[in-house]
Amino acid sequence: MKANFVKKTLPNGLRVIYEKNKKNKIMIAVGVKAGLLDETPETNGVSHFLEHMLWDGTTTKTAKEIRDAVKDMNGEFNACTGYEITNYYVEVPRKHFEKALQLIIGVITNPKLNEEEINKEKNIILNEKTMYFDAPFYRIDNLTKSTLFEGTMLGNDIIGTNENIQKMTKQMLEEHYNKYYSPNNTVITVIGNIEGPTEKIQNLYTTQPKKIPETKKVEPKVILPKKIIQTADTLATYVQLGYLTVNFEKKESKALKIIEYLLDEGKNTSIMEEVRYNHGLTYDVHTYSHSLRTTGLFAVGLSTEKSEINRSLELIKKQIQKIQEIKKPEIEKAKREIIKSIKECLKEPSLKVLVYTDNELTNGWDEYLNVEKKLKAITLEDVKQTAKTYLTENNSIEAIIEQKEEK
């Protein structure tokens, strides 16, 4: 991928990334290297809770005043919490850039963390969690991850446990904020049709750096293979096969992306083709490969009837085994389509701004800049060997959410 941005580190350690385009909208993202992996079981959910609270008022603006300010600029704002990073972002018309920049930096550097707002936010976050867990595919994915990464923070949900959300205090939020929200642990990315914003950012973001704790490495401890079954009030049964894989720096992570494509779109390897169209066992199939800095996960999931669980799982495994039969033209097509998809995504500034921020905070620039080259270097044998090594019975878990029996 080409890099057309300018990057600068300010005296306080704050990194600024800027890319000019010809669009009327400006995207500003502030990324802080703090997320699920920086928590403990006792503080699980604090990163996400703090993400909510920062938009809920500063020392000079109430939550409503912040919302109204963004509306007055005809803008949009949001935030998201991940395994290692919490991102805050705002999009506004070009003419409002300076107001938006001042607003979002104020949100990051001067949060109020009002007790009344904290207590109100508990109900909002609990409702958010209920909404997610009412979505069966979210639930089955959560079950897969909690089993595969049991004993590590990756085995926990980013949103936190109900108990942790209920007992969240101002002190806990302040401790997390004071530990991680520092300029030398932060990146601001700006994409839009303006001149270099570095000086404006430096004048607004004046806090001083501090020593940041290292993010814990994830070392999965689960003994595979494993099968776990839960029951729930659902109208269908949900199954997912999960495989422990590799970090994003490994060559095999690119081979796994190719396998993901083949299991989605391949002529003879498509799971959808086999399970839905040939056997009528499901409506939809989801397949993904997710590689992090220290580990990875490959998963295939679908919904079906309770009586068809075993047949569905066997058909998924059968399609995975067919990876050993693929030919070079299929691999080359997969590479072209993956690269095309990445390039299309990066045309959208709202996605690109987060990609830039995340790469800077996770030392991922080599992956970003060389992903096309690394994908093209993957051979037919690499793909077959990766499937043979990682997508095996002995490296998998079967996660199942069954319908509750009617009384």
C-alpha positions in Angstrom: 0.0 0.0 0.0 1.2 3.5 -0.8 1.8 5.9 2.1 0.9 9.6 1.3 0.9 10.9 4.8 3.2 13.0 6.9 4.1 11.9 10.4 5.7 13.9 13.1 6.4 13.4 16.8 5.9 16.4 19.0 8.2 17.3 22.0 5.7 15.7 24.5 5.7 12.4 22.6 2.4 12.9 20.8 2.5 11.5 17.3 0.6 13.3 14.5 -0.2 11.8 11.2 -1.6 13.9 8.4 -2.8 13.1 4.9 -4.2 15.7 2.5 -7.1 14.9 0.1 -9.5 16.9 -1.9 -12.7 16.0 0.0 -14.8 18.6 1.8 -15.0 16.5 5.0 -12.3 16.3 7.6 -11.7 13.2 9.7 -9.9 13.5 13.0 -9.1 10.4 15.1 -7.4 10.2 18.4 -6.0 6.8 19.3 -4.8 5.8 22.8 -2.9 2.6 23.3 -5.2 1.1 25.9 -7.7 -1.7 25.7 -8.8 -5.1 26.9 -5.2 -6.4 27.1 -4.3 -3.6 29.5 -7.0 -4.8 32.0 -7.2 -7.5 34.7 -10.2 -9.7 35.4 -11.1 -7.2 38.2 -11.0 -4.2 35.9 -12.3 -5.8 32.8 -14.5 -3.3 31.0 -12.8 -0.2 32.3 -11.3 0.8 28.9 -14.7 0.6 27.3 -16.5 2.4 30.1 -13.9 5.2 30.0 -14.5 5.5 26.2 -18.1 6.2 27.0 -17.3 8.7 29.7 -15.0 10.9 27.7 -17.8 12.0 25.4 -19.9 12.7 28.5 -18.4 16.0 29.5 -15.2 17.9 30.1 -14.2 20.4 32.7 -15.6 23.1 30.4 -18.4 21.4 28.5 -21.3 19.2 29.5 -22.2 16.1 27.4 -25.1 18.0 25.8 -22.9 20.9 24.9 -20.5 18.5 23.2 -23.3 16.8 21.3 -24.8 20.2 20.3 -21.4 21.5 19.2 -20.9 18.6 16.8 -24.5 19.0 15.5 -23.9 22.7 14.9 -20.9 21.7 12.8 -23.0 19.2 10.8 -20.6 16.6 12.1 -20.6 13.1 13.6 -18.6 11.7 16.5 -18.1 8.3 17.9 -15.5 6.0 19.6 -14.6 2.3 19.8 -12.6 0.1 22.2 -10.5 -2.8 21.0 -8.0 -5.3 22.4 -5.1 -2.8 22.5 -6.5 0.6 21.3 -9.3 3.0 22.1 -10.2 5.3 19.3 -12.2 8.6 19.4 -13.1 10.2 16.1 -15.0 13.1 14.6 -16.0 14.0 11.1 -16.9 17.6 10.1 -17.0 19.8 7.1 -13.6 21.4 6.3 -14.6 24.9 7.5 -15.1 23.5 11.0 -11.8 21.8 11.3 -10.3 24.0 14.0 -13.4 23.9 16.2 -13.6 20.1 15.9 -9.9 19.7 16.7 -10.3 21.9 19.8 -13.3 19.9 20.8 -11.9 16.4 20.5 -8.6 17.3 22.1 -10.5 18.8 25.0 -12.5 15.6 25.3 -9.3 13.6 25.5 -7.3 15.8 27.8 -9.9 17.3 30.1 -12.5 14.7 31.0 -14.8 15.5 34.0 -15.8 12.0 35.0 -18.9 13.1 36.8 -20.3 10.6 39.4 -23.8 11.2 38.3 -23.0 10.6 34.7 -21.0 7.5 35.6 -24.0 6.0 37.4 -26.2 6.8 34.5 -23.8 5.3 32.0 -23.8 2.0 33.9 -27.4 1.3 32.7 -26.5 2.4 29.2 -23.6 0.0 28.9 -25.5 -2.8 30.5 -28.2 -2.2 27.8 -25.5 -2.1 25.1 -24.2 -5.5 26.3 -27.7 -7.0 26.4 -28.2 -5.8 22.8 -25.0 -7.4 21.7 -25.7 -10.7 23.5 -29.2 -10.8 22.0 -27.4 -11.1 18.6 -26.6 -14.9 18.4 -23.6 -14.6 16.1 -22.0 -12.1 18.6 -22.8 -14.6 21.4 -21.3 -17.6 19.6 -18.2 -15.6 18.7 -17.8 -14.6 22.3 -18.2 -18.2 23.4 -15.5 -19.2 20.9 -13.0 -16.6 22.1 -13.7 -17.1 25.8 -12.9 -20.8 25.4 -10.0 -20.5 23.0 -8.3 -17.8 25.1 -9.4 -19.0 28.5 -7.0 -17.8 31.2 -5.9 -14.7 29.3 -7.6 -11.3 28.9 -8.5 -12.1 25.3 -10.9 -14.6 26.8 -12.9 -11.7 28.3 -15.5 -9.5 26.5 -14.3 -5.9 25.8 -17.5 -4.5 27.3 -16.8 -6.2 30.7 -18.8 -8.4 33.0 -22.1 -7.2 34.4 -20.6 -7.2 37.9 -17.7 -5.0 36.8 -19.9 -2.6 35.0 -22.2 -2.3 38.1 -19.3 -1.6 40.5 -17.3 0.8 38.2 -16.2 3.9 40.2 -14.8 7.3 39.4 -11.6 6.2 41.1 -11.2 3.2 38.8 -11.8 5.3 35.7 -9.3 8.0 36.9 -6.7 5.3 37.6 -7.0 3.9 34.1 -7.0 7.3 32.5 -4.0 8.5 34.5 -2.1 5.3 33.6 -2.6 5.3 29.9 -3.9 8.6 28.6 -0.6 10.4 28.0 0.6 12.2 24.8 3.5 9.6 24.4 0.8 6.9 24.3 -1.4 8.7 21.8 -1.7 9.3 18.1 -3.8 12.0 16.3 -4.5 11.3 12.7 -6.1 13.9 10.4 -7.2 13.3 6.9 -8.7 16.1 4.8 -8.3 19.1 2.5 -6.4 21.3 4.9 -2.8 22.4 5.3 -0.6 20.7 7.9 -2.3 20.7 11.3 0.7 19.9 13.5 1.2 23.3 14.9 -2.4 23.7 15.8 -2.4 20.3 17.6 0.8 21.2 19.4 -0.7 24.4 20.8 -3.8 22.5 22.0 -2.3 19.2 23.3 0.1 20.5 26.0 0.0 17.8 28.6 3.3 16.1 29.5 4.4 12.5 28.9 4.6 9.8 31.5 5.9 6.3 31.7 3.4 3.8 30.3 3.0 0.2 31.5 3.8 -2.5 28.9 0.8 -4.4 27.4 0.8 -8.0 28.5 1.6 -10.6 26.0 -1.2 -13.2 25.3 -0.1 -16.8 25.7 -3.1 -19.1 25.1 -3.3 -21.9 27.7 -6.2 -23.9 26.4 -5.8 -27.6 25.8 -7.3 -28.5 22.4 -9.4 -30.0 21.0 -12.3 -28.9 23.0 -16.1 -28.8 22.8 -18.4 -26.4 24.7 -22.2 -26.3 24.6 -24.5 -23.6 26.0 -28.3 -23.4 25.9 -30.2 -20.2 25.2 -33.7 -18.9 24.2 -33.0 -18.8 20.5 -35.1 -19.9 17.5 -32.1 -21.7 15.9 -28.9 -23.4 17.0 -25.6 -21.7 16.4 -22.3 -23.5 15.9 -18.8 -22.2 15.3 -15.4 -23.9 14.8 -12.5 -21.9 16.1 -8.8 -22.5 15.5 -5.8 -21.1 17.3 -3.5 -19.5 14.7 -0.7 -16.9 14.4 0.1 -13.3 14.9 0.0 -10.8 12.1 3.7 -10.7 11.5 3.8 -14.4 10.5 3.7 -15.4 6.9 0.9 -17.8 7.7 -1.4 -14.9 8.6 -1.5 -14.0 4.9 -2.1 -17.6 3.9 -5.0 -17.7 6.3 -6.6 -14.6 4.6 -6.4 -16.5 1.3 -8.0 -19.6 2.9 -10.7 -17.3 4.3 -11.5 -16.1 0.8 -11.5 -19.6 -0.6 -13.9 -20.9 2.0 -16.2 -17.9 1.2 -15.8 -17.6 -2.5 -13.9 -20.7 -3.9 -15.7 -22.7 -6.6 -15.1 -26.1 -4.8 -14.2 -24.9 -1.3 -17.1 -22.5 -0.5 -18.7 -23.5 2.8 -21.9 -21.6 1.8 -22.1 -23.6 -1.5 -21.9 -26.9 0.3 -23.9 -26.3 3.5 -26.6 -24.0 2.2 -27.0 -24.7 -1.5 -26.1 -28.4 -1.6 -27.6 -29.5 1.7 -30.0 -26.7 2.8 -28.8 -26.7 6.4 -28.3 -22.9 6.9 -29.1 -19.5 5.6 -25.7 -17.8 6.1 -22.1 -18.7 7.0 -19.5 -16.4 8.4 -15.8 -17.0 8.1 -12.9 -14.8 9.3 -9.3 -14.8 10.1 -8.1 -12.4 12.8 -4.4 -12.0 13.6 -3.3 -9.9 16.5 0.2 -8.9 17.6 0.8 -12.1 19.6 -1.7 -14.7 18.5 -4.6 -15.3 16.1 -8.0 -16.9 15.6 -9.7 -18.5 12.5 -13.4 -19.1 12.8 -16.3 -20.5 10.8 -19.8 -20.2 12.1 -23.4 -20.7 11.0 -27.0 -21.3 12.3 -28.9 -24.6 11.8 -31.4 -26.9 13.4 -30.3 -28.7 16.6 -30.6 -32.1 14.8 -28.2 -30.9 12.1 -25.3 -29.8 14.3 -23.0 -32.7 13.6 -23.7 -32.8 9.9 -23.1 -29.1 9.6 -19.8 -29.4 11.4 -18.7 -32.3 9.2 -19.5 -30.4 6.1 -17.4 -27.4 7.3 -14.5 -29.7 8.0 -14.9 -31.3 4.6 -14.6 -28.0 2.8 -11.5 -27.1 4.9 -10.0 -30.4 3.8 -10.6 -29.5 0.2 -8.0 -26.7 0.5 -5.5 -29.5 -0.2 -7.0 -29.9 -3.7 -6.9 -26.3 -4.8 -4.8 -25.2 -7.8 -2.5 -22.2 -8.4 -5.1 -20.1 -10.4 -7.5 -20.1 -7.5 -4.8 -18.8 -5.2 -3.8 -16.1 -7.6 -7.5 -15.0 -8.0 -7.9 -14.9 -4.2 -4.8 -12.7 -3.8 -6.1 -10.2 -6.5 -9.5 -10.0 -4.8 -8.1 -9.5 -1.3 -5.8 -6.8 -2.5 -8.6 -5.1 -4.4 -10.8 -5.2 -1.3 -8.1 -3.6 0.9 -7.6 -0.8 -1.6 -11.3 -0.2 -1.9 -11.6 0.1 1.9 -8.8 2.5 2.1 -10.5 4.9 -0.2 -12.8 5.7 2.6 -11.2 8.3 5.0 -13.3 7.1 8.0 -11.6 3.7 7.7 -8.2 4.9 6.7 -7.9 7.3 9.6 -8.4 4.3 12.1 -6.0 2.1 10.1 -3.2 4.7 10.3 -3.8 5.3 14.0 -3.8 1.6 14.8 -0.7 0.9 12.7 1.2 3.6 14.5 0.2 2.4 17.9 0.9 -1.3 17.3 4.1 -1.0 15.2 2.1 -2.3 12.3 3.5 -0.1 9.5 5.5 -2.9 7.9 2.3 -4.9 7.6 0.4 -2.0 6.1 3.0 -0.9 3.7 4.0 -4.4 2.5 0.7 -6.3 2.7 0.4 -6.5 -1.1 3.9 -7.7 -1.5 3.5 -10.2 1.3 0.2 -11.6 -0.1 1.7 -12.0 -3.5 4.6 -13.9 -2.1 2.3 -16.6 -0.6 2.6 -19.9 -2.7 0.1 -22.7 -3.2 2.2 -24.8 -0.9 2.1 -22.1 1.8 -1.7 -22.2 1.7 -1.9 -26.0 1.8 0.7 -26.3 4.6 -1.0 -23.5 6.7 -4.4 -25.3 6.5 -2.7 -28.6 7.3 -0.9 -27.1 10.3 -3.6 -24.9 11.9 -7.1 -25.9 10.6 -7.0 -29.3 12.2 -9.2 -31.3 14.6 -6.5 -31.2 17.3 -6.2 -27.4 17.1 -9.9 -26.6 17.3 -12.8 -25.9 19.5 -16.5 -26.6 18.7 -18.7 -23.9 20.3 -22.4 -24.6 20.2 -25.4 -22.6 21.4 -28.4 -24.9 21.4 -32.1 -23.9 21.7 -33.5 -24.6 25.1 -35.9 -27.5 25.3 -39.5 -26.6 25.4 -41.1 -27.5 28.8 
